């Protein structure tokens, strides 16, 4: 008799736990669904967006944190659910706004702002590619030399850097490094000395002082940058197309 009572109690416990689990899962699923469906009721033009990035480029930059400020009448944006629709990107709540990270360039993405029983959609274009990085030359006397064809070169550091505007607007997405390059000191048609790094150079600067030390007036140094990478806000490195001018740089002594 005791055994029958014990079995009955155990069955009731199992049934109760099962019901609780089902109800919990149902409530959780409904909660997620409720968050995702409230994307209607607010016109796109009622979602006010301010962004120095959009002012400058008119588009979002792919794979980067695009910081924007959002205002919607009747909605506390700080309490709203904000996401990029169709899993086309990520959205991050920041102290000064929202950062949108589209995954792919050359497309349009829809930002959803959802709060309680209403929400709205705002569409943004995404640029095809990021602004090309720049090659900068500098020494103790001159920070930047604009011309790639340079005569009477003193000791010069060659550096790969982000476009100035891009660096200002995307401080977390604008670090570059050189992976492989060749630098050759030429005298007429003869190769005098060279520096060659094929992989894993891992610096944004090329120091060619050893070539310059061996140079005489009339020599020239040819630098070919073969591969560069960009670091994103998460610390990941991505291959970047080498700008045409950086593929062959001539410095005249």
MIDOSE-1310 file (N, C-alpha, C; in nm, 2 decimals, decimal comma, always signed):
residues 253
xxxx	+0,08/-0,12/+0,00/+0,00/+0,00/+0,00/+0,09/+0,13/+0,00; +0,19/+0,12/+0,08/+0,28/+0,24/+0,09/+0,35/+0,26/-0,05; +0,38/+0,14/-0,11/+0,45/+0,15/-0,24/+0,36/+0,22/-0,35; +0,22/+0,18/-0,34/+0,13/+0,24/-0,44/+0,11/+0,39/-0,41
xxxx	+0,11/+0,43/-0,29/+0,10/+0,57/-0,25/+0,22/+0,65/-0,31; +0,34/+0,59/-0,28/+0,47/+0,65/-0,33/+0,47/+0,67/-0,48; +0,42/+0,56/-0,55/+0,42/+0,57/-0,70/+0,33/+0,68/-0,75; +0,21/+0,69/-0,68/+0,11/+0,79/-0,71/+0,17/+0,93/-0,69
xxxx	+0,24/+0,95/-0,58/+0,31/+1,08/-0,55/+0,41/+1,12/-0,66; +0,49/+1,02/-0,70/+0,60/+1,04/-0,80/+0,53/+1,08/-0,93; +0,42/+1,01/-0,97/+0,36/+1,04/-1,10/+0,31/+1,18/-1,09; +0,25/+1,22/-0,98/+0,20/+1,36/-0,97/+0,31/+1,46/-0,98
xxxx	+0,43/+1,43/-0,92/+0,54/+1,52/-0,93/+0,59/+1,54/-1,07; +0,60/+1,42/-1,14/+0,65/+1,42/-1,28/+0,55/+1,50/-1,37; +0,42/+1,48/-1,35/+0,32/+1,56/-1,42/+0,33/+1,71/-1,40; +0,35/+1,74/-1,27/+0,35/+1,89/-1,23/+0,48/+1,95/-1,30
xxxx	+0,59/+1,88/-1,29/+0,71/+1,94/-1,35/+0,70/+1,95/-1,50; +0,63/+1,85/-1,56/+0,61/+1,86/-1,71/+0,53/+1,98/-1,75; +0,42/+2,00/-1,67/+0,33/+2,11/-1,70/+0,41/+2,24/-1,68; +0,49/+2,26/-1,57/+0,56/+2,38/-1,55/+0,66/+2,40/-1,67
xxxx	+0,73/+2,30/-1,71/+0,82/+2,31/-1,82/+0,75/+2,36/-1,95; +0,64/+2,30/-1,98/+0,56/+2,33/-2,10/+0,52/+2,47/-2,10; +0,46/+2,52/-1,98/+0,41/+2,65/-1,97/+0,53/+2,75/-1,98; +0,64/+2,72/-1,91/+0,76/+2,81/-1,92/+0,81/+2,82/-2,06
xxxx	+0,82/+2,71/-2,13/+0,87/+2,72/-2,27/+0,78/+2,79/-2,36; +0,64/+2,77/-2,34/+0,54/+2,84/-2,41/+0,55/+3,00/-2,39; +0,57/+3,03/-2,26/+0,58/+3,17/-2,23/+0,70/+3,23/-2,28; +0,82/+3,16/-2,28/+0,94/+3,21/-2,33/+0,93/+3,23/-2,48
xxxx	+0,87/+3,13/-2,55/+0,85/+3,14/-2,70/+0,77/+3,26/-2,73; +0,66/+3,27/-2,66/+0,57/+3,38/-2,69/+0,63/+3,52/-2,66; +0,72/+3,52/-2,56/+0,79/+3,64/-2,53/+0,88/+3,68/-2,65; +0,96/+3,58/-2,70/+1,04/+3,61/-2,81/+0,96/+3,65/-2,93
xxxx	+0,85/+3,58/-2,96/+0,77/+3,62/-3,07/+0,71/+3,76/-3,06; +0,67/+3,79/-2,94/+0,61/+3,92/-2,92/+0,72/+4,03/-2,94; +0,84/+4,00/-2,91/+0,95/+4,10/-2,93/+0,97/+4,13/-3,08; +0,95/+4,02/-3,16/+0,99/+4,03/-3,30/+0,87/+4,08/-3,39
xxxx	+0,75/+4,08/-3,34/+0,64/+4,11/-3,43/+0,60/+4,26/-3,42; +0,64/+4,33/-3,32/+0,60/+4,47/-3,31/+0,68/+4,56/-3,39; +0,67/+4,55/-3,52/+0,75/+4,63/-3,61/+0,66/+4,72/-3,70; +0,53/+4,73/-3,66/+0,44/+4,81/-3,74/+0,37/+4,91/-3,65
xxxx	+0,31/+5,02/-3,71/+0,24/+5,12/-3,64/+0,31/+5,25/-3,64; +0,44/+5,26/-3,67/+0,51/+5,38/-3,68/+0,57/+5,40/-3,82; +0,54/+5,51/-3,88/+0,59/+5,54/-4,01/+0,74/+5,56/-4,01; +0,81/+5,53/-4,12/+0,95/+5,54/-4,12/+0,99/+5,68/-4,10
xxxx	+0,92/+5,78/-4,15/+0,96/+5,92/-4,13/+0,94/+5,97/-3,99; +0,87/+5,89/-3,90/+0,86/+5,93/-3,76/+0,98/+5,88/-3,68; +1,06/+5,80/-3,74/+1,19/+5,76/-3,67/+1,30/+5,85/-3,72; +1,33/+5,94/-3,63/+1,44/+6,04/-3,66/+1,57/+5,99/-3,63
xxxx	+1,66/+5,99/-3,73/+1,80/+5,94/-3,71/+1,90/+6,05/-3,74; +2,00/+6,06/-3,65/+2,11/+6,15/-3,66/+2,24/+6,07/-3,66; +2,33/+6,10/-3,75/+2,45/+6,03/-3,75/+2,56/+6,11/-3,83; +2,67/+6,13/-3,78/+2,78/+6,19/-3,85/+2,82/+6,10/-3,97
xxxx	+2,81/+5,97/-3,95/+2,84/+5,88/-4,06/+2,75/+5,89/-4,18; +2,62/+5,90/-4,15/+2,53/+5,92/-4,26/+2,54/+6,06/-4,33; +2,58/+6,16/-4,24/+2,60/+6,29/-4,30/+2,72/+6,29/-4,40; +2,82/+6,22/-4,36/+2,94/+6,21/-4,44/+2,93/+6,12/-4,57
xxxx	+2,88/+6,00/-4,55/+2,88/+5,90/-4,65/+2,74/+5,88/-4,71; +2,63/+5,91/-4,64/+2,50/+5,88/-4,69/+2,46/+5,73/-4,68; +2,55/+5,65/-4,63/+2,53/+5,51/-4,62/+2,60/+5,46/-4,49; +2,56/+5,34/-4,45/+2,63/+5,27/-4,35/+2,75/+5,19/-4,41
xxxx	+2,85/+5,17/-4,33/+2,97/+5,10/-4,37/+2,96/+4,95/-4,33; +2,99/+4,86/-4,42/+2,97/+4,72/-4,39/+3,08/+4,67/-4,29; +3,04/+4,58/-4,20/+3,14/+4,52/-4,11/+3,19/+4,61/-4,00; +3,13/+4,73/-3,98/+3,18/+4,83/-3,89/+3,06/+4,87/-3,79
xxxx	+3,10/+4,93/-3,68/+3,01/+4,98/-3,59/+2,97/+5,12/-3,64; +2,85/+5,13/-3,69/+2,79/+5,26/-3,74/+2,71/+5,32/-3,63; +2,76/+5,42/-3,56/+2,69/+5,49/-3,45/+2,59/+5,58/-3,50; +2,46/+5,56/-3,45/+2,35/+5,65/-3,49/+2,27/+5,69/-3,36
xxxx	+2,21/+5,80/-3,36/+2,11/+5,84/-3,26/+1,97/+5,84/-3,31; +1,88/+5,78/-3,23/+1,74/+5,75/-3,28/+1,65/+5,82/-3,18; +1,55/+5,89/-3,24/+1,44/+5,95/-3,16/+1,31/+5,91/-3,22; +1,21/+5,86/-3,14/+1,08/+5,82/-3,19/+0,98/+5,88/-3,09
xxxx	+0,89/+5,96/-3,14/+0,79/+6,02/-3,05/+0,70/+5,90/-2,99; +0,68/+5,91/-2,86/+0,60/+5,81/-2,79/+0,67/+5,68/-2,75; +0,80/+5,67/-2,78/+0,88/+5,55/-2,75/+1,01/+5,59/-2,67; +1,03/+5,52/-2,56/+1,16/+5,54/-2,49/+1,26/+5,45/-2,56
xxxx	+1,34/+5,51/-2,65/+1,43/+5,43/-2,73/+1,53/+5,34/-2,64; +1,56/+5,40/-2,52/+1,65/+5,32/-2,43/+1,59/+5,19/-2,39; +1,46/+5,18/-2,39/+1,39/+5,06/-2,34/+1,34/+4,98/-2,46; +1,36/+5,03/-2,58/+1,30/+4,95/-2,70/+1,40/+4,84/-2,74
xxxx	+1,34/+4,75/-2,82/+1,42/+4,64/-2,88/+1,46/+4,70/-3,02; +1,58/+4,70/-3,05/+1,63/+4,75/-3,18/+1,72/+4,64/-3,24; +1,69/+4,61/-3,37/+1,76/+4,50/-3,43/+1,76/+4,52/-3,58; +1,85/+4,46/-3,66/+1,85/+4,46/-3,80/+1,77/+4,34/-3,85
xxxx	+1,67/+4,36/-3,93/+1,58/+4,26/-3,98/+1,65/+4,15/-4,07; +1,59/+4,04/-4,07/+1,63/+3,93/-4,16/+1,77/+3,88/-4,13; +1,82/+3,90/-4,00/+1,95/+3,86/-3,96/+2,06/+3,91/-4,06; +2,04/+4,04/-4,11/+2,14/+4,09/-4,20/+2,25/+4,17/-4,13
xxxx	+2,24/+4,17/-4,00/+2,34/+4,25/-3,92/+2,31/+4,25/-3,77; +2,40/+4,32/-3,70/+2,38/+4,33/-3,55/+2,35/+4,47/-3,51; +2,29/+4,48/-3,39/+2,27/+4,62/-3,33/+2,32/+4,61/-3,19; +2,39/+4,72/-3,15/+2,45/+4,73/-3,02/+2,40/+4,86/-2,95
xxxx	+2,35/+4,85/-2,83/+2,31/+4,97/-2,76/+2,43/+5,03/-2,70; +2,46/+5,16/-2,73/+2,57/+5,23/-2,68/+2,52/+5,35/-2,59; +2,62/+5,41/-2,51/+2,58/+5,52/-2,42/+2,53/+5,64/-2,50; +2,58/+5,65/-2,62/+2,54/+5,77/-2,70/+2,45/+5,74/-2,82
xxxx	+2,39/+5,62/-2,82/+2,30/+5,58/-2,93/+2,30/+5,43/-2,96; +2,29/+5,40/-3,08/+2,29/+5,26/-3,13/+2,39/+5,24/-3,24; +2,46/+5,13/-3,23/+2,56/+5,10/-3,34/+2,50/+4,98/-3,42; +2,49/+5,01/-3,55/+2,44/+4,91/-3,65/+2,56/+4,85/-3,72
xxxx	+2,56/+4,72/-3,73/+2,67/+4,65/-3,80/+2,62/+4,57/-3,92; +2,60/+4,62/-4,04/+2,56/+4,54/-4,15/+2,66/+4,44/-4,19; +2,62/+4,32/-4,22/+2,72/+4,21/-4,26/+2,78/+4,23/-4,39; +2,70/+4,27/-4,49/+2,74/+4,28/-4,63/+2,73/+4,42/-4,69
xxxx	+2,82/+4,45/-4,78/+2,81/+4,58/-4,85/+2,73/+4,57/-4,97; +2,69/+4,69/-5,02/+2,62/+4,70/-5,15/+2,47/+4,66/-5,14; +2,42/+4,65/-5,02/+2,28/+4,61/-5,00/+2,20/+4,71/-4,91; +2,08/+4,69/-4,89/+2,00/+4,77/-4,80/+1,96/+4,68/-4,67
xxxx	+1,96/+4,75/-4,56/+1,92/+4,68/-4,44/+1,80/+4,75/-4,37; +1,72/+4,68/-4,30/+1,61/+4,74/-4,23/+1,63/+4,73/-4,08; +1,63/+4,85/-4,01/+1,64/+4,85/-3,87/+1,50/+4,85/-3,81; +1,47/+4,76/-3,72/+1,34/+4,76/-3,65/+1,35/+4,82/-3,51
xxxx	+1,26/+4,91/-3,48/+1,25/+4,97/-3,35/+1,12/+4,92/-3,29; +1,12/+4,84/-3,18/+1,00/+4,77/-3,13/+0,99/+4,80/-2,98; +0,87/+4,85/-2,94/+0,84/+4,89/-2,80/+0,70/+4,85/-2,77; +0,68/+4,76/-2,67/+0,55/+4,72/-2,63/+0,46/+4,68/-2,75
xxxx	+0,35/+4,75/-2,78/+0,26/+4,71/-2,88/+0,28/+4,78/-3,01; +0,39/+4,85/-3,03/+0,41/+4,92/-3,16/+0,56/+4,93/-3,19; +0,58/+4,96/-3,32/+0,72/+4,97/-3,36/+0,72/+5,02/-3,51; +0,84/+5,03/-3,56/+0,86/+5,08/-3,69/+0,98/+5,03/-3,76
xxxx	+1,00/+5,06/-3,89/+1,11/+5,01/-3,97/+1,18/+5,13/-4,04; +1,31/+5,13/-4,03/+1,39/+5,24/-4,10/+1,49/+5,17/-4,19; +1,49/+5,20/-4,32/+1,58/+5,14/-4,41/+1,71/+5,22/-4,44; +1,82/+5,15/-4,45/+1,95/+5,22/-4,48/+2,02/+5,15/-4,59
xxxx	+2,09/+5,23/-4,67/+2,18/+5,17/-4,77/+2,31/+5,14/-4,71; +2,38/+5,03/-4,76/+2,51/+5,00/-4,71/+2,61/+5,01/-4,82; +2,72/+5,08/-4,79/+2,82/+5,11/-4,90/+2,88/+4,97/-4,95; +2,93/+4,98/-5,07/+2,98/+4,86/-5,13/+3,11/+4,82/-5,06
xxxx	+3,19/+4,91/-5,03/+3,32/+4,88/-4,96/+3,36/+5,00/-4,87; +3,46/+4,98/-4,79/+3,51/+5,08/-4,70/+3,60/+5,18/-4,78; +3,62/+5,30/-4,73/+3,72/+5,39/-4,80/+3,86/+5,32/-4,79; +3,93/+5,34/-4,90/+4,07/+5,27/-4,91/+4,16/+5,34/-4,81
xxxx	+4,25/+5,25/-4,75/+4,35/+5,31/-4,66/+4,45/+5,39/-4,74; +4,52/+5,47/-4,67/+4,62/+5,56/-4,73/+4,76/+5,52/-4,69; +4,86/+5,55/-4,78/+5,00/+5,53/-4,75/+5,05/+5,67/-4,71; +5,12/+5,67/-4,60/+5,17/+5,80/-4,55/+5,33/+5,79/-4,53
xxxx	+5,40/+5,89/-4,56/+5,54/+5,90/-4,54/+5,57/+6,00/-4,44; +5,66/+5,97/-4,34/+5,70/+6,08/-4,25/+5,84/+6,06/-4,19; +5,89/+6,16/-4,15/+6,02/+6,16/-4,08/+6,02/+6,26/-3,97; +6,14/+6,29/-3,91/+6,14/+6,38/-3,80/+6,10/+6,52/-3,83
xxxx	+6,11/+6,56/-3,96/+6,08/+6,70/-4,00/+5,94/+6,71/-4,06; +5,89/+6,61/-4,12/+5,77/+6,62/-4,20/+5,68/+6,51/-4,16; +5,55/+6,54/-4,11/+5,46/+6,44/-4,07/+5,40/+6,36/-4,19; +5,37/+6,44/-4,30/+5,30/+6,38/-4,41/+5,36/+6,43/-4,54
xxxx	+5,40/+6,35/-4,63/+5,44/+6,39/-4,77/+5,34/+6,34/-4,86; +5,28/+6,43/-4,94/+5,16/+6,39/-5,02/+5,20/+6,31/-5,14; +5,31/+6,35/-5,21/+5,34/+6,29/-5,34/+5,41/+6,16/-5,32; +5,37/+6,06/-5,39/+5,43/+5,92/-5,39/+5,56/+5,92/-5,46
xxxx	+5,58/+6,01/-5,55/+5,71/+6,01/-5,62/+5,80/+6,12/-5,56; +5,88/+6,08/-5,46/+5,95/+6,17/-5,38/+6,10/+6,18/-5,41; +6,15/+6,30/-5,42/+6,29/+6,32/-5,45/+6,37/+6,36/-5,32; +6,50/+6,34/-5,32/+6,58/+6,38/-5,21/+6,53/+6,34/-5,08
xxxx	+6,51/+6,21/-5,07/+6,45/+6,15/-4,95/+6,54/+6,15/-4,83; +6,50/+6,20/-4,72/+6,57/+6,18/-4,60/+6,53/+6,05/-4,54; +6,56/+6,02/-4,41/+6,52/+5,89/-4,35/+6,36/+5,90/-4,34; +6,30/+5,80/-4,40/+6,15/+5,81/-4,41/+6,09/+5,67/-4,36
xxxx	+5,98/+5,69/-4,29/+5,90/+5,57/-4,25/+5,78/+5,57/-4,34; +5,75/+5,45/-4,40/+5,63/+5,43/-4,48/+5,53/+5,36/-4,39; +5,41/+5,42/-4,39/+5,30/+5,38/-4,30/+5,17/+5,36/-4,37; +5,10/+5,26/-4,34/+4,96/+5,24/-4,39/+4,86/+5,28/-4,28
xxxx	+4,77/+5,37/-4,32/+4,68/+5,43/-4,22/+4,54/+5,44/-4,28; +4,44/+5,45/-4,20/+4,31/+5,47/-4,25/+4,29/+5,60/-4,31; +4,20/+5,61/-4,40/+4,15/+5,74/-4,45/+4,11/+5,83/-4,33; +4,15/+5,96/-4,33/+4,14/+6,04/-4,21/+4,00/+6,05/-4,16
xxxx	+3,90/+6,07/-4,25/+3,76/+6,08/-4,21/+3,71/+5,95/-4,16; +3,74/+5,84/-4,22/+3,70/+5,71/-4,18/+3,76/+5,68/-4,04; +3,88/+5,71/-4,01/+3,94/+5,69/-3,88/+3,87/+5,77/-3,77; +3,83/+5,89/-3,80/+3,76/+5,98/-3,71/+3,62/+5,92/-3,67
xxxx	+3,55/+5,87/-3,77/+3,41/+5,82/-3,75/+3,41/+5,68/-3,70; +3,52/+5,60/-3,73/+3,52/+5,46/-3,69/+3,65/+5,43/-3,61; +3,66/+5,48/-3,49/+3,79/+5,46/-3,42/+3,82/+5,32/-3,38; +3,71/+5,23/-3,37/+3,73/+5,09/-3,34/+3,75/+5,00/-3,46
xxxx	+3,73/+5,06/-3,58/+3,74/+4,98/-3,70/+3,84/+5,02/-3,80; +3,94/+5,10/-3,76/+4,03/+5,16/-3,86/+4,17/+5,14/-3,83; +4,21/+5,02/-3,77/+4,35/+4,99/-3,75/+4,39/+4,90/-3,87; +4,50/+4,93/-3,93/+4,55/+4,85/-4,04/+4,69/+4,80/-4,01
xxxx	+4,73/+4,69/-4,08/+4,86/+4,64/-4,07/+4,91/+4,58/-4,20; +5,04/+4,59/-4,23/+5,10/+4,53/-4,35/+5,14/+4,39/-4,32; +5,11/+4,30/-4,41/+5,14/+4,16/-4,39/+5,26/+4,12/-4,48; +5,26/+4,17/-4,60/+5,38/+4,13/-4,69/+5,41/+4,25/-4,78
xxxx	+5,54/+4,26/-4,80/+5,59/+4,37/-4,89/+5,73/+4,34/-4,94; +5,78/+4,41/-5,04/+5,91/+4,41/-5,09/+5,96/+4,56/-5,10; +6,08/+4,58/-5,06/+6,15/+4,71/-5,08/+6,28/+4,69/-5,14; +6,31/+4,76/-5,25/+6,44/+4,73/-5,32/+6,51/+4,86/-5,35
xxxx	+6,64/+4,87/-5,32/+6,72/+4,98/-5,35/+6,78/+4,96/-5,49; +6,75/+5,05/-5,58/+6,80/+5,04/-5,72/+6,90/+5,15/-5,75; +7,00/+5,11/-5,83/+7,10/+5,20/-5,88/+7,10/+5,18/-6,04; +7,04/+5,28/-6,11/+7,01/+5,25/-6,25/+6,93/+5,13/-6,26
xxxx	+6,98/+5,03/-6,33/+6,90/+4,90/-6,35/+6,95/+4,79/-6,25; +7,04/+4,82/-6,16/+7,09/+4,72/-6,08/+7,03/+4,73/-5,94; +7,00/+4,61/-5,89/+6,95/+4,59/-5,75/+7,06/+4,59/-5,65; +7,07/+4,69/-5,56/+7,18/+4,70/-5,46/+7,15/+4,62/-5,33
xxxx	+7,02/+4,64/-5,29/+6,99/+4,58/-5,16/+6,84/+4,57/-5,15; +6,79/+4,47/-5,08/+6,64/+4,46/-5,07/+6,59/+4,41/-4,93; +6,47/+4,44/-4,90/+6,40/+4,39/-4,78/+6,27/+4,32/-4,84; +6,25/+4,19/-4,80/+6,14/+4,12/-4,85/+6,07/+4,04/-4,73
xxxx	+5,95/+4,07/-4,71/+5,87/+4,00/-4,61/+5,75/+3,94/-4,68; +5,74/+3,81/-4,68/+5,63/+3,74/-4,76/+5,50/+3,72/-4,67; +5,52/+3,70/-4,54/+5,40/+3,67/-4,46/+5,42/+3,72/-4,32; +5,31/+3,75/-4,25/+5,31/+3,78/-4,11/+5,41/+3,89/-4,06
xxxx	+5,41/+4,00/-4,14/+5,50/+4,11/-4,10/+5,44/+4,18/-3,98; +5,31/+4,20/-3,97/+5,23/+4,25/-3,85/+5,28/+4,38/-3,80; +5,28/+4,48/-3,89/+5,31/+4,62/-3,85/+5,24/+4,71/-3,95; +5,21/+4,83/-3,91/+5,16/+4,93/-4,01/+5,26/+5,02/-4,07
xxxx	+5,39/+4,99/-4,03/+5,50/+5,07/-4,08/+5,61/+4,99/-4,14; +5,67/+5,05/-4,24/+5,79/+4,98/-4,31/+5,91/+5,07/-4,28; +6,01/+5,02/-4,22/+6,13/+5,10/-4,19/+6,23/+5,07/-4,30; +6,26/+5,16/-4,39/+6,36/+5,14/-4,50/+6,49/+5,21/-4,47
xxxx	+6,52/+5,23/-4,35/+6,65/+5,30/-4,32/+6,77/+5,23/-4,36; +6,77/+5,09/-4,36/+6,89/+5,02/-4,40/+6,91/+5,03/-4,55; +6,80/+5,05/-4,63/+6,82/+5,08/-4,77/+6,87/+5,22/-4,79; +6,82/+5,31/-4,72/+6,86/+5,45/-4,73/+7,01/+5,47/-4,69
xxxx	+7,05/+5,39/-4,59/+7,19/+5,41/-4,55/+7,29/+5,36/-4,66; +7,24/+5,27/-4,74/+7,33/+5,22/-4,85/+7,31/+5,30/-4,98; +7,22/+5,39/-4,98/+7,19/+5,47/-5,10/+7,29/+5,58/-5,13; +7,30/+5,62/-5,25/+7,38/+5,74/-5,29/+7,28/+5,82/-5,38
xxxx	+7,32/+5,95/-5,40/+7,24/+6,03/-5,48/+7,22/+5,98/-5,62; +7,09/+5,98/-5,67/+7,06/+5,92/-5,80/+7,00/+5,78/-5,79; +7,01/+5,72/-5,67/+6,94/+5,59/-5,65/+6,79/+5,61/-5,63; +6,72/+5,50/-5,63/+6,58/+5,51/-5,59/+6,54/+5,38/-5,53
xxxx	+6,43/+5,39/-5,44/+6,38/+5,27/-5,37/+6,24/+5,25/-5,42; +6,22/+5,12/-5,46/+6,08/+5,08/-5,50/+6,02/+4,99/-5,39; +5,90/+5,03/-5,35/+5,83/+4,95/-5,24/+5,70/+4,90/-5,30; +5,68/+4,77/-5,29/+5,56/+4,70/-5,33/+5,49/+4,64/-5,21
xxxx	+5,37/+4,69/-5,17/+5,30/+4,63/-5,06/+5,20/+4,53/-5,12; +5,21/+4,41/-5,08/+5,14/+4,30/-5,14/+5,01/+4,27/-5,07; +5,01/+4,28/-4,93/+4,89/+4,24/-4,86/+4,88/+4,32/-4,73; +4,76/+4,37/-4,71/+4,73/+4,45/-4,59/+4,60/+4,39/-4,52
xxxx	+4,58/+4,42/-4,39/+4,46/+4,37/-4,32/+4,41/+4,49/-4,24; +4,28/+4,48/-4,21/+4,21/+4,57/-4,12/+4,15/+4,50/-4,00; +4,17/+4,56/-3,88/+4,11/+4,50/-3,76/+3,97/+4,57/-3,73; +3,87/+4,48/-3,70/+3,74/+4,54/-3,67/+3,72/+4,56/-3,52
xxxx	+3,61/+4,61/-3,48/+3,58/+4,64/-3,34/+3,58/+4,52/-3,24; +3,57/+4,40/-3,30/+3,58/+4,28/-3,22/+3,72/+4,22/-3,21; +3,81/+4,29/-3,28/+3,95/+4,24/-3,28/+3,99/+4,14/-3,39; +3,89/+4,12/-3,48/+3,92/+4,03/-3,59/+3,99/+4,10/-3,71
xxxx	+4,07/+4,03/-3,78/+4,15/+4,09/-3,89/+4,09/+4,04/-4,02; +4,08/+4,14/-4,12/+4,02/+4,11/-4,25/+4,11/+4,15/-4,36; +4,12/+4,07/-4,47/+4,20/+4,11/-4,58/+4,14/+4,24/-4,65; +4,22/+4,33/-4,69/+4,18/+4,45/-4,75/+4,25/+4,46/-4,89
xxxx	+4,18/+4,51/-4,99/+4,24/+4,53/-5,12/+4,35/+4,64/-5,11; +4,46/+4,61/-5,16/+4,57/+4,70/-5,16/+4,54/+4,82/-5,25; +4,55/+4,94/-5,21/+4,53/+5,06/-5,30/+4,63/+5,05/-5,41; +4,58/+5,10/-5,53/+4,67/+5,09/-5,65/+4,80/+5,16/-5,63
xxxx	+4,80/+5,28/-5,56/+4,92/+5,36/-5,54/+5,02/+5,28/-5,45; +4,97/+5,20/-5,36/+5,06/+5,13/-5,27/+5,12/+5,01/-5,33; +5,08/+4,97/-5,45/+5,14/+4,85/-5,51/+5,27/+4,88/-5,57; +5,30/+5,00/-5,60/+5,44/+5,04/-5,64/+5,47/+5,18/-5,60
xxxx	+5,55/+5,20/-5,51/+5,59/+5,33/-5,46/+5,74/+5,36/-5,49; +5,76/+5,47/-5,55/+5,90/+5,50/-5,59/+5,95/+5,62/-5,51; +6,06/+5,60/-5,44/+6,12/+5,71/-5,36/+6,26/+5,74/-5,42; +6,28/+5,86/-5,47/+6,41/+5,89/-5,53/+6,50/+5,96/-5,43
x	+6,63/+5,91/-5,43/+6,73/+5,97/-5,34/+6,79/+6,09/-5,41
